[in-house]
Amino acid sequence: MGLGKVLFIDTAHPALKEGLENLGFVCDYFPNADLGDFIRLAPDYTGFIVRSRIALDENILPKALQLKFIGRVGAGMENIDVGLAEKLGIHCLNAPEGNRDAVGEQAIGMLLALMNRLLIVDPEVRQGVWKRAENRGNEIMGKTVAIIGFGNTGGAFARKLSGFGATLLVYDKYKQDFPEPWVIATDMERIFEEADILSLHVPLTSETKYLVNADYLGRFKKPIWFINTSRGGVVNTTDLMKGIDSGGVRGACLDVLEFEKFSFEDIQLQQLPAVYQQLIASNKVILSPHIAGWTHESNIKMAEVLVAKIKLLFGL
């Protein structure tokens, strides 16, 4: 007897479907379905696989009478009402172990490009402009890097930075024990006092919405390089841009923006404020389209992580 049906609300690496079918599930995917269709289909399924196409909340979860699990292909769970799901006996699974190394690598890659002015010098050299003294870079070695949030991606970022000869300060409100010998657990006061580089690795919650604002940035004693590979809504972009203009922020690496659509697949073009134009015009900012955790390798690793967690959930 089969284990029931799994509805793929979003696309995922084929290894996820194959792995679930090997366990005994039947998998369905309806690429043209909308929220109304998913609500109608919900009662028939044991599991949902989702990225960020729709919100799994009170509109759909109470209709999913047979639902045992939700598998999020990624780390963030903000599009899932986890509290409601748990009340309904639905297990919420995600796969941060699958893309943490990708995020850690991109954060370092963006930082190196920013500190060494690579996006500035490359087009200059291609145009025959040869400025050496004007384009001196800065080294990570000897700097103090502050990591806010020490879960999967924060830990991966720190691990990859451990060979750069920097001091790694870590603050995580919900974690006290850090067995990793290359990090120093500390409070925000020391971070504000000593940090040269700040990297965010926190989920988007009511607690972290606009965590980084004018007051927050104003508390740093030294100008900082800033990295955000977490969620765009954690940062007040207007305040960040003011920090860049004033010199309090030496530069920013942003894989995420607060102006992304809910699905993270695009920018809210009709709702872009003037600060967005300032952001994209600045040569002190490096941008990417929410792809830090979206490598070829992480795509399959997230699938494998979810298969393993679902297998464990069902005792297979």
C-alpha positions as CSV (number, residue, x, y, z in Angstrom):
1,M,0.0,0.0,0.0
2,G,1.3,3.4,-0.9
3,L,2.1,6.3,1.5
4,G,-0.3,8.7,-0.1
5,K,0.1,11.6,-2.6
6,V,2.5,14.5,-2.5
7,L,1.6,17.8,-4.3
8,F,4.5,19.7,-5.7
9,I,3.3,23.3,-5.5
10,D,6.6,24.5,-6.9
11,T,9.3,23.0,-9.0
12,A,12.2,21.1,-7.5
13,H,15.2,19.0,-8.6
14,P,14.0,15.7,-10.1
15,A,15.8,13.9,-7.4
16,L,13.1,15.0,-4.9
17,K,10.3,13.4,-6.9
18,E,12.3,10.3,-7.7
19,G,13.3,9.9,-4.0
20,L,9.7,10.3,-2.8
21,E,8.4,7.9,-5.4
22,N,11.1,5.4,-4.3
23,L,9.7,5.6,-0.8
24,G,6.2,4.9,-2.0
25,F,4.6,8.2,-2.5
26,V,2.7,9.3,-5.7
27,C,3.8,12.8,-6.8
28,D,1.7,15.3,-8.7
29,Y,2.7,18.7,-10.2
30,F,0.2,21.1,-11.9
31,P,2.3,24.0,-13.4
32,N,-0.8,26.1,-14.3
33,A,-2.6,25.7,-11.0
34,D,-3.4,28.8,-8.9
35,L,-4.3,29.2,-5.3
36,G,-8.0,28.3,-5.9
37,D,-6.9,25.0,-7.5
38,F,-4.5,24.2,-4.6
39,I,-7.3,24.8,-2.1
40,R,-9.6,22.4,-4.1
41,L,-6.8,19.8,-4.4
42,A,-5.5,20.1,-0.8
43,P,-7.8,17.4,0.9
44,D,-6.3,14.7,-1.3
45,Y,-2.6,15.0,-0.3
46,T,-0.4,13.6,2.4
47,G,2.4,16.1,1.7
48,F,3.1,19.4,0.1
49,I,6.4,20.4,-1.5
50,V,6.8,24.2,-1.7
51,R,9.3,26.9,-2.3
52,S,7.6,30.3,-2.2
53,R,4.9,30.3,-4.8
54,I,2.0,30.7,-2.4
55,A,1.4,31.2,1.3
56,L,0.4,28.1,3.2
57,D,-1.9,29.7,5.8
58,E,-5.5,29.6,7.0
59,N,-6.8,29.7,3.4
60,I,-5.4,26.3,2.6
61,L,-4.1,24.4,5.6
62,P,-7.4,23.6,7.3
63,K,-8.6,22.2,4.0
64,A,-5.7,19.8,3.8
65,L,-7.3,17.1,6.0
66,Q,-4.8,14.3,5.2
67,L,-1.7,16.5,5.2
68,K,1.2,15.1,7.3
69,F,4.0,17.2,6.1
70,I,5.1,20.3,4.3
71,G,8.6,20.2,2.7
72,R,10.1,23.6,2.0
73,V,12.8,23.4,-0.7
74,G,15.1,26.0,1.0
75,A,15.6,27.4,4.4
76,G,13.2,30.3,5.2
77,M,9.7,29.3,6.4
78,E,8.0,32.7,6.3
79,N,5.5,31.6,3.7
80,I,4.3,28.9,5.9
81,D,2.1,29.5,9.0
82,V,4.1,27.0,11.1
83,G,2.1,27.6,14.2
84,L,-1.2,26.7,12.5
85,A,0.4,23.7,10.8
86,E,1.7,22.3,14.1
87,K,-1.8,22.8,15.6
88,L,-3.2,20.8,12.8
89,G,-0.6,18.0,13.3
90,I,1.4,18.9,10.1
91,H,5.1,18.6,10.3
92,C,7.1,21.4,8.7
93,L,10.4,20.4,7.1
94,N,13.0,22.6,5.4
95,A,16.4,22.0,3.9
96,P,18.9,24.6,5.1
97,E,21.6,22.0,5.3
98,G,21.3,21.7,1.5
99,N,22.2,25.3,0.6
100,R,24.2,26.6,3.5
101,D,27.5,26.1,1.8
102,A,26.3,27.9,-1.3
103,V,25.2,30.9,0.7
104,G,28.5,30.9,2.6
105,E,30.5,30.9,-0.6
106,Q,28.6,33.6,-2.3
107,A,28.7,35.9,0.8
108,I,32.5,35.6,0.7
109,G,32.6,36.0,-3.1
110,M,30.6,39.2,-3.0
111,L,32.7,40.5,-0.1
112,L,35.9,39.9,-1.9
113,A,34.6,41.6,-5.0
114,L,33.4,44.6,-3.1
115,M,36.6,45.0,-1.0
116,N,38.8,44.6,-4.0
117,R,36.7,46.8,-6.3
118,L,36.4,44.1,-8.9
119,L,33.2,45.3,-10.4
120,I,34.7,48.7,-10.9
121,V,38.1,47.7,-12.3
122,D,36.9,45.0,-14.7
123,P,34.9,47.4,-17.0
124,E,37.7,50.0,-16.6
125,V,40.4,47.6,-17.9
126,R,38.1,46.5,-20.7
127,Q,37.9,50.1,-21.8
128,G,41.7,50.6,-21.7
129,V,41.6,52.4,-18.3
130,W,44.5,51.3,-16.1
131,K,44.1,52.8,-12.6
132,R,46.2,51.0,-10.0
133,A,46.6,53.3,-7.0
134,E,43.0,54.5,-7.2
135,N,41.8,50.9,-7.0
136,R,43.8,49.6,-4.1
137,G,41.7,46.9,-2.3
138,N,41.3,45.9,1.3
139,E,42.1,42.6,2.9
140,I,39.8,40.5,5.0
141,M,42.9,39.4,7.0
142,G,43.1,41.3,10.3
143,K,39.6,42.5,10.1
144,T,36.8,41.8,12.6
145,V,33.8,40.1,11.0
146,A,30.5,40.1,12.9
147,I,28.0,37.4,12.1
148,I,24.4,37.9,13.2
149,G,22.6,34.5,13.4
150,F,24.6,31.3,13.7
151,G,22.4,28.7,12.2
152,N,23.2,26.8,9.0
153,T,24.3,29.7,6.8
154,G,26.0,31.7,9.5
155,G,27.9,28.7,10.5
156,A,28.9,27.9,7.0
157,F,30.0,31.5,6.4
158,A,32.2,31.4,9.5
159,R,33.7,28.0,8.6
160,K,34.7,29.2,5.2
161,L,36.1,32.5,6.6
162,S,38.1,30.7,9.3
163,G,41.2,30.5,7.1
164,F,41.3,34.2,6.2
165,G,43.0,35.4,9.4
166,A,40.0,37.5,10.6
167,T,38.5,37.7,14.1
168,L,35.0,36.2,13.9
169,L,32.4,37.6,16.4
170,V,29.1,35.8,16.5
171,Y,25.8,36.9,18.0
172,D,22.7,34.7,18.1
173,K,19.9,35.6,20.4
174,Y,18.7,32.0,20.6
175,K,21.9,30.2,20.8
176,Q,24.6,30.3,23.5
177,D,26.9,27.3,22.8
178,F,29.3,27.6,20.0
179,P,31.7,24.7,19.9
180,E,33.4,26.0,16.8
181,P,36.9,27.1,17.8
182,W,37.1,29.7,15.1
183,V,34.3,31.9,16.4
184,I,33.9,34.1,19.5
185,A,30.4,34.3,21.0
186,T,29.7,37.9,22.1
187,D,27.0,40.5,22.6
188,M,26.0,43.3,20.3
189,E,27.9,46.0,22.3
190,R,31.2,44.4,21.4
191,I,30.1,44.0,17.8
192,F,29.1,47.7,17.5
193,E,32.5,48.6,19.0
194,E,34.8,46.3,17.0
195,A,33.2,45.2,13.7
196,D,34.7,46.0,10.3
197,I,32.4,43.7,8.4
198,L,28.8,42.7,9.2
199,S,27.0,39.7,7.7
200,L,23.3,38.8,8.4
201,H,22.1,35.2,8.7
202,V,18.7,35.5,10.3
203,P,15.1,34.6,9.2
204,L,12.5,37.2,8.4
205,T,10.2,37.4,11.4
206,S,8.3,40.2,13.2
207,E,11.3,40.4,15.4
208,T,13.9,40.9,12.6
209,K,11.8,43.1,10.2
210,Y,13.9,46.2,9.6
211,L,16.5,45.0,12.2
212,V,19.0,47.0,10.3
213,N,17.9,50.6,10.3
214,A,19.4,54.1,10.9
215,D,19.6,53.6,14.7
216,Y,21.3,50.2,14.3
217,L,23.8,51.3,11.7
218,G,24.5,54.5,13.7
219,R,25.8,52.4,16.7
220,F,28.8,51.0,14.8
221,K,32.0,52.8,15.9
222,K,33.8,52.1,12.6
223,P,32.7,52.2,9.0
224,I,31.6,48.7,8.0
225,W,31.2,46.6,4.9
226,F,27.8,45.1,5.0
227,I,26.5,41.7,3.6
228,N,22.9,40.5,3.5
229,T,22.2,37.0,2.1
230,S,19.2,36.4,4.4
231,R,16.0,38.2,3.6
232,G,15.5,41.7,2.1
233,G,12.9,42.7,4.7
234,V,15.5,42.6,7.5
235,V,17.1,45.8,6.1
236,N,15.6,49.2,5.7
237,T,17.0,50.1,2.3
238,T,16.5,53.8,2.7
239,D,18.5,53.8,5.9
240,L,21.2,51.6,4.4
241,M,21.6,54.0,1.5
242,K,21.9,56.9,3.9
243,G,24.6,55.0,5.7
244,I,26.5,54.4,2.4
245,D,26.2,58.1,1.4
246,S,27.4,59.3,4.8
247,G,30.4,56.9,4.8
248,G,29.2,54.8,7.8
249,V,28.7,51.9,5.5
250,R,31.7,51.4,3.2
251,G,29.8,49.2,0.8
252,A,27.1,46.6,0.7
253,C,26.7,43.1,-0.8
254,L,23.0,42.4,-1.2
255,D,21.7,39.1,-2.6
256,V,18.2,40.0,-1.3
257,L,16.1,43.2,-1.4
258,E,13.0,44.3,0.4
259,F,11.4,45.0,-2.9
260,E,11.3,41.4,-4.0
261,K,7.9,39.8,-4.8
262,F,6.5,37.3,-2.4
263,S,7.8,34.4,-4.6
264,F,11.4,35.9,-4.7
265,E,11.3,35.4,-8.5
266,D,11.1,39.0,-9.5
267,I,11.2,42.6,-8.3
268,Q,8.0,44.5,-7.5
269,L,8.5,46.9,-10.5
270,Q,5.3,48.9,-9.8
271,Q,6.3,49.6,-6.2
272,L,9.9,50.5,-6.4
273,P,10.8,53.7,-4.5
274,A,13.4,56.2,-5.5
275,V,16.0,54.6,-3.2
276,Y,16.1,51.6,-5.5
277,Q,17.5,53.8,-8.2
278,Q,20.1,55.1,-5.8
279,L,21.0,51.6,-4.8
280,I,21.6,50.3,-8.4
281,A,23.5,53.5,-9.3
282,S,26.0,53.1,-6.5
283,N,29.4,51.6,-7.2
284,K,29.6,50.8,-3.5
285,V,26.9,48.2,-3.8
286,I,27.0,44.7,-5.3
287,L,23.7,43.0,-6.1
288,S,22.5,39.6,-7.1
289,P,18.9,38.2,-7.6
290,H,18.4,36.1,-4.5
291,I,20.7,33.3,-5.8
292,A,23.2,32.8,-3.0
293,G,21.6,29.5,-2.1
294,W,20.7,28.6,-5.7
295,T,23.6,26.7,-7.1
296,H,23.5,23.6,-9.2
297,E,24.9,21.7,-6.3
298,S,22.5,23.0,-3.7
299,N,19.6,22.3,-5.9
300,I,20.1,18.6,-5.7
301,K,21.4,18.7,-2.1
302,M,18.2,20.3,-0.9
303,A,16.2,17.6,-2.6
304,E,18.3,14.9,-0.9
305,V,17.9,16.5,2.5
306,L,14.1,16.7,2.2
307,V,13.9,13.0,1.1
308,A,16.0,12.0,4.1
309,K,13.8,14.0,6.5
310,I,10.6,12.7,5.1
311,K,11.9,9.2,5.2
312,L,12.8,9.7,8.9
313,L,9.4,11.2,9.6
314,F,7.6,8.1,8.3
315,G,10.0,5.7,9.9
316,L,11.1,4.2,6.6
